[in-house]
């Protein structure tokens, strides 16, 4: 039973490998720029239409590989005025299977009011902290969506949330203050190809049900002001370094599970599985240093749990998250390679208690992430690739993509994903997704 419960917790927490998979999508992350108030009024619309097929490779017989057609429509509307700006970014998964919710469609719906020293932005959007190009230790504001696996575009995986952001710019410093009135937790698949529920969880629940007992689930309503959060950030140069310090108080995105009563062994009773979220105070910092073709970056964050005395097994313990990165841009080109090492240390780890939510994670988790970005033929051909390797579990994910520009507004893309592990005896997200190797071919028109 001691082996069952950590896996049972893993079914919804999936905390063992998340730091690696979250970080991988950031290899080709967007640039962070300082915004200035627009000088004239304008209204712009842009977007793209994509169509293609995705094939999940059947390694035993390639002719039995499943093929899924898809079509996507993305568009954005931008209104700018000397004192006011509006943004709407919409994503319509035209032929995607499954239910589609508001948060799946709307990536941004916000208004910005420009003031002499900065701006105030309110609405439904994504805001990120951190400087490292691979994983980020301080990117804590928006949760991630893993219901469709992982992506090279980390922003694509982020969940938009309602918030108010104030940014103030001074001579050599920038201050941010952010408030979120509600809380949106991490999204994980509980069925289908990207299901992360272990067989042991299904077996245990099936055993309770087959004995004539019931299994019910209870989760709090996090769309209330009681689940609001607050954060602040100060950024300024320190000598040759660009540095930031930040503070954030909010609920940890991953849930804890409480079983009432504990299903230790038969005969079972009617069981309730209750979802619990942990309040965290997060103190973080990041630094960035550029020297010639090299960029050195680092981030660190201390998560201070409401259960700092480590007495409640259903709340997460405090932890330390850190990352260091080095990037090299090949001279006279826009090609670059980046590599990083990130880790997580859980404080007060108790492996002897199988009901402790932290027992589903590693006390010390370490990941190596490498990415490349190579434009060729005057940037008509773009090759991107990245590998993330989780050291303790020996799990890995390899993502690659080739874009070829047929015309200025038409691009042909080929993307391949590979998941697996070098040690099948160790649980990891990549082991669960071992059968999800895929090849995607698509054609995109941008307007």
Secondary structure, 3 states (H helix, E strand, C coil): CHHHHHHHHHHHHCCCCHHHHHHHCCCCCCCCCCCCCCCCCEEEEEEEEEEEEEEECCCCCHHHCEEEEEEEEEEEEEEECCCEEEEEEEEEECCCCCCCCHHHHEEEEEEEEEECCEEEEEEEECCCCCCCCCCCCCCCCCCEECCCCCCCCHHHHECCEEEEEEEEECCCEEEEEEEECCCCCCECCCCCCCCCCCHHHHHHHHHHHHCCCCEEEECCCCCCHHHCEEEEEEEEEECCEEEEEEEEEEECCCCEEEEECCCCCCCCCCEEEEEECCEEEEEEEEEEEEECCEEEEEEEEEEEECCCCCCCCCCCCCEEEEEEEEEEECCCCCCEEEEEEEEEEECCCCCCCCCCHHHHCCCEEEEEEEEEEEEECCCCEEEEEEEEEECCCCEEEEEEEEEEEEECCEEEEEEEEEEEECCCCCCCHHHHCCCCCEEEEEEEEEC
